[in-house]
Amino acid sequence: MKKSTGKNQMNRKKFEEVFKKHGYFDYKWIDPKQIVVAQWARLKCTFGCKN
């Protein structure tokens, strides 16, 4: 994954402060492009959810 710079890096620092404040120390930043969701999950939310 590319190393973030500038404004993005500042946003990460703010999030990390909040994580630590609430006791979360074991986390890992990932690229959202690495997240794979099956097509049926998206369609279920479109057609199958009651809300």
SVG drawing of the C-alpha trace seen along z (x, -y; Angstrom):
<svg xmlns="http://www.w3.org/2000/svg" viewBox="-39 -19 44 32">
<polyline fill="none" stroke="black" stroke-width="0.4" points="0.0,0.0 1.2,-3.5 2.3,-5.7 -0.1,-8.6 1.1,-12.1 -0.2,-15.6 -3.8,-16.1 -4.6,-12.4 -1.8,-11.7 -3.1,-14.4 -6.6,-12.8 -5.1,-9.5 -3.3,-11.0 -6.7,-12.4 -8.3,-9.1 -5.5,-7.3 -5.9,-9.7 -9.6,-8.8 -8.8,-5.1 -6.3,-5.3 -8.6,-7.5 -11.2,-4.7 -8.7,-1.9 -8.2,-0.6 -4.5,0.1 -4.6,3.1 -5.7,1.9 -4.3,1.7 -4.9,-0.8 -5.9,1.0 -6.6,-0.2 -10.4,-0.1 -9.7,1.4 -8.6,4.6 -12.1,5.1 -14.1,7.6 -17.8,7.8 -19.9,10.4 -22.5,9.0 -25.3,10.8 -24.6,8.8 -25.2,5.5 -28.3,6.9 -29.6,8.3 -29.4,4.8 -31.2,3.3 -34.0,5.9 -34.0,8.0 -33.8,5.6 -37.0,4.6 -35.7,1.1"/>
</svg>
